[in-house]
């Protein structure tokens, strides 16, 4: 692997011991991934903000101790606390207290390094929008797949420790999805038989993502037959589910995403490795697979994973604007980023949601921290990602539903589904 003179100088300590430590990590990963050189990056999104143990805190604090600072714009993923709403995350048990304390130390360390306290898994909803073809080092699975697929920026799959080291050095290994040849579509999902009615449903997109993850694994799927101009929010839901169910870091939607004006362009003028026809029956089966609950019991509803956009909060407010409040036996949560929440307040959307009984969560998410009541057993969500992870993370059963079904169920105090929705 070849290093530029400035990169070699950083590695040898010219920019301080903190930068040298970070460069050792970056170059070590580069060698392991077979990179021939490093690439200069324009921004970083740090995933390792949730407290998972002492090692994460030690690593961040050691960089601070050694004088490291971020050298490119750097945003922070969700953490272990809702810093704007004290008491939202439970801190009653010793374990919960340890997580809260560790989360605060991580937050302090990352801010000391120069990262922006965005605390969102959807930095692309703030003022961070890398340009097409721009090299970045983003971590967090949904942020990675959105940046690659919807924005056309270039990031490989990065995670804890490498993300902050890339922020300090301004470099990442020139490998993986930074390279043209690795961005080729490999598996085609033919959605032309689904029909306009199904493809108008918000529920269709997390289900398509779930199927893409199951079918493609870590390959790059290409969707054919989706309507032109699919919204970013629906592409976000698709990508998040695909990244969770399989490990997809890049997908193409022919006629919509930047690198897929045509099917041939998405496939780099080569035949696909595999083609799968997606039918309404496949989508209905996917919903059943993601819905682990039986009966009509409902304890909570959680939307906003990845973090809800302003348009998604507006859609929820519109659903709740007329009609009864949320049932007293159901807790309804909407997770979002603090910048989006501020806009929602300015537009009067937050007030509508809170008046209806929605609990607004920022800086974290309900499937990774102690927010739900310990007695919660059945939760409804419109997120494929939430439905995929929550049963193991929280020990709850899940019902995957459309936004309309989420609201109807929250009001009724029980699971209310439209069984003919995907026909």
N, C-alpha and C positions, 0 to 999 in steps of 0.2 A: 504494500500500500504506500502510495506517495503522499507526502504532506507538503503543503506550501510552506515557505519560510516562516510566515507569521504563525501558522498552526504549530510548526515545530518549536518555535520560540515559546508559545503558550505552554506546550507540553513540558518544556524544560524549565518553566517557572518564571518567565519574563513578565507575565501578567499577574503574578502572585500565586501562592500555594493553593488557594481555592480554585482558581481557574485551571491550574495544572492538574489538580485532582479530577475536575470535571472532564478535562481533555483526555485523561487516562481512561475514563469510562467510555467516552465517545469512540476513541480509537480502538479500544478493546472490542466493543460491539462491532465496529466496522470490520476488523480483522475476522471476527467470528462469522460475519455475514458475507464475507468474500468481497467486500467493497474494495475498489482500486484506489479510491480517494474519498475525501469528504466533500460535502456540498454546503454552500452558504445558505442559511435559512432566513426567512423574513419574520417569522413569529413562532411562538411556542404556546401550547396549551398543556399545563401540568395536571396530570391525572391524580398523582399521589397525595391528595389532600384529605382523604378519609383515613382516620387512625386505625391501622390494622396491627399495630404492635410497635415496640420501642425502636426497631431498626429504622423505620421511616423517619421518626423524629431525630434519631441520632445522625442520620445521613444529612438531613436538611440543616440541623444545627451545626454540624461539622463544617459544612460549606460556609455558613455565616461566620463561624469562628475563624476560618482561614481567609476571610475577607472577600469571598466571591460575590459577584453582582451579575444580574442579568444584563445581557448586551443587546437583546432584541425584545420587542414588545411581547410580554408574557402574561397570559391569563390563567386563572385558577379554577379548577373543577370544583364540584360539590364537596363540602367538608362534612364533619360529623356533628355540626350544630347549625341551628337557624339563628344566626347572630342578630337578626332584627326582631325576632319574636322569642324573648327569653321564656323558657318553660314549655316551648313546643316540643323539644326533645327531652324525654324523661332522663333524670339523673338520680334515681332513687337507689338503685343497687350499687354495690361496689364496682361491678363491671361497667355499669353506665357512667359512674363518676370517673373511672379511669379513661374511658373513651372520650368523654367531654374534655378532661384535662389534656389528654394527648392531642385531641383535635385543636385545642387552643394553642398549644405549643407549635404544632405544625403551621397553623395560620400565622402566628407571630414570626416564625422562621422564614416562611415564603415571602411575607411582606418585607422582611428585613433584606431579603435578597433582591428586592425590587419588582416583584410580581404584582400585578393589579389584583385587588381583592374582588374579583368578579363572582366567584363561587357559583358557577353555573356549568352544567354539562353541555350547554348550547351557546358557546361564545359567539357563534355566527349570528345570533339574534341581537347582539350588542353592536358595537362599532368595529368589530373584528371580522373583516371579510377579505381574506386573501384572494388575490387575482388568479385567473386561470393560468396554469403553468407555473405559478409561484411555488418555490420549495419552502415547506414549513415542517415543523416537528410537533405535531399534535398527538397527544395521548387521549384516552377515553374513547371507547369503541364507536359510539354514535358520532362523536365529533370527527373522528378519523374518516368514517365512511361518508359523512356529509361533505366534508371538505374535498375529498377525492372525487366524489360522484356528482354532487350538485353544483359545487363551485368550480370544479376542475383544477383545484390546487393539487399539490403533490406532497403527500406524507406517507411514510411507511407506518406499520403498526408499532407504535411506541408506548411504553408503559413507565412505571415508577422507576425513579433514579436516572434513567436515560433522559427523560423529559427535562428535568431541571438542569442536568449537565449540558444538554443542547442549548438551553436558555442562557447558561453562563458562557458557553463557548461560541454561540452563534453558528454552530456546525452540526451536521448529522451525517451518518454514513450514506454515501451515494450508492444505494442498493434498493432492492425491493421495488415499491411503487413509485420511487423517484425516477425509475428508468422507463423509457417508452415501451420496451418490449414486455414489461410486466403489467402493463395497463390494458392489454388486449382482453376483450371479452372472450370467455371460454365456454360458458354454458348458456344456452338460449331457453328462456321461459316464454312460451307462446301463449299469450293471454287473449288472443283474438276471439276465442269462443266464449268469453265471459259475458259479453253483452253490456250495453251502455248502462242499464239499470244497476247492475252489480258494481261496475266501475265508478259509479257516482257515489257509492257508499264510502264513508270514512273508514268503516270496519274492514274493507277490502285490502287496504294498504298494509297494516300490520300483519295481516294473514299472508299476503304475497311475500312480505319480507321473511316471515317464518318459513314458508315453503322454500324460498330462495336459500336460506341458511341450511335447511335440511338437504336440499338437492345439490347445491354448489359447494358446501363446506367452506373452504377458504379460497375457492376459485372466484373468478369475476363473472357474475351473472349478467345477462343481457335480456331486458324485457321488451317484447314485441307486442304491439296491440293495445298499449295503454293510451288513453286519450291525450291529445297534444295539450301542453300547458298544465300538466299535473302540478298542483301547488307545492311549494317548498315544504309545507307542513305534512303533506301526505308522503312526499319523498323522505322526509325526516322519519316518519313512522315506519316506513318500509325499511330504510337503512338500519335503524336501531334494532328492529326485530331480526333482520338478516345477520347483523353483527353479533347478536346475542345467541341466536339459534345455531349459527354455523361458524362464524368468524369472518364473514364477508367484510372487506375493507374498501371495496370499490364495486359499484354496479353501474350499468348503463341502461338508460331508457331511450329507445330509438325515437328520434324526433323531439326529445326534450332535454336530455342532459348534454353538457358541452362537448363531450368526446364521441357522441353517437348521433350525428345528423342522419346517418343511414345505418342499416345493419352491417353492411360491408365495412364501414368506417369503424364501428365498434369492435368488429372481429379482426381488424387490420387485414382485411381482404383474404382471410383464411376461413376454412370451414369450422363450424363449432365442434367442440369435443363431444357435446351431447345436446339434444333438444328435448325439452319436456313440455307437454301440452297441459296447461292449467285449466281446469274445469270448475264450474260452481260447486260441484261435489267435492273436489279437492279442497276448496276454501272452507266448505262446511265441515269437512273432516278435520282440517287444521284448527278450526275454532273448538271442536270437541276435544282435541288433543291438548290445547292450551287451557281449557276450562276443567279444573279438577274437582269443583264443587258439585254436590248433588242436592236436589231439593231446592227450596226457595228461600232458605235462610240467608240473610244479608246483614252484616255488621258495619261495613264501611265501603266507601267508593273512593278510589284514588285515580286522578287524571294528572297528566303533566309529566310523563316520563318518556322521552327526554322532556326537559323543562318546557312548559307551555309558552307559546308565542302570544303576542298581543291579539292576533286574529283568533287563536284558539280560546283565549280567555273571553273574547267578545262573543264567540259562538256559544260558549257555556253560559254566559250572561243572557244571551238571547233565549236560550232554552229555558232558563229559570225566570225570565222577566215576568211572565204571566203564569199564574197558577200557585199552588200551595208551596209552603216552605218544605225544606228537606225534613223527612220523618225524624222524630226525636230519637228513635232507636238506631239511626244510621249516622255515622260520622262521614262527612264528605270532605276530601282534601283536593286542592289544586296546587301542584308544585310548579314554581316558575323562578326565573332569575330576578335579582333585585332591580335591574335596569328595566325589565319588562313590567315588573310590578309598579314601578314609579310611573310609567306611561299609562298603565291601567288605572291608576289613581287619577291622573290628569284627565282621562277620558270618562271618568265616572263608572268604569267597569268594575273596579275593585269593590266599590260601595254596593253595587247590585249583587255581586257574589256573596259578600259578607252578610248583607241583609237577608239573603236566601238561606244562609246557614253554612256556606262554604268556608272552610278553614284554609287560608292561604299560607303556603310553606315556601320559604326561600332558603338559599344557601346549601340545601341538602335535599334529600328525597326520602319518601316514605318507605321504600323497600330496602334502604341501607342503614337507617338509624332508628332509634327507639321512639317512634312517634305514635304509632297505632296503640290503642289500649290493649293491655295484655290479654284481655278476654276475647279479642277479635279472632274469629275463626274463618269467616268467609268475606272476601273482598272482591268487588267488581272493579274492573279497569278497562279503559279503551286502548291500553298500551300493550303491544306484544312483548316488549322488553320487560315490563313490570310483571306480566303474566308468566314469563319464562323464569325469572329469577326469584320472585317472592315466595313460592312454596318452600324452597330450600332455605332461603334467607330468614324468613319469618315464621315458618311453620304454619302457614295459613293455606286455605283452599281459595282458588281464584275462579272468577267468571270473566271471560273476555267478551266485551260488548261494544256496541256503537255508542257514541256520545248521547244520542237520544235515549237509548236503553239505560245508560248510566243514570240519567236524570230521572227517567220514569221510575226506575227501581229505587233510587234514593228517596223519592217522594212517597212511594208506596210502602217502603220499609221492608221490601222483599224483592227477590229476583224476578224481574219482568223482562222477558225476551220475546222477540219477534222471530218465530221459528222459520218463517218463510222469507227472511231478509235476504239470504244469499241465493235464492232460486232465480 
